């Protein structure tokens, strides 16, 4: 059986981690609108992740959906439904990563800081080593920031068993959200596959997160 695109990208990733430039710069306008590898990636916006480089993706091969954390949010699902049903992708790859900023705060803490709680503002300022200036106003949107659940880590903390587990929990939650969505088929002739990974920003390597598995609890 032929190797899946995801497995080919893992081969690329091992070469990338050794310093090889697998992604080649390309001129725009020469590719069809449907991604040639039929792949959609959901990855964190972290400035240290070059998704095309670390997967060895070429221009025109994949959709890349990015947000804070690489979280499978309602908006990520929106893009994935369009990606599959209208643009023919059939492999989804989730990329979380070590040292992610989403380990360093909670939704409640950030919301309290934004709404003017001085203790929260001080904690956020300390955690990020910048002056947190609270707008001191309330808002109903965004309804959630999707910070990763579990005990807070210092910003940019190196990987350990505890924060890796928190990353894995969120990858699994994302895989489950996709597998359980009524508009994303994961069986039958039109099935989409979903696999999740944690990218190590120190080594450049991707590690697969087994699914199913623990997803952690609130609090
Ligand atoms: Zn991140």
Boltz pocket constraint, residues with backbone or C-beta under 6 A from the ligand:
constraints:
  - pocket:
      binder: B
      contacts: [[A, 44], [A, 45], [A, 46], [A, 68], [A, 69], [A, 70], [A, 97], [A, 99], [A, 100], [A, 101], [A, 102]]
      max_distance: 6.0
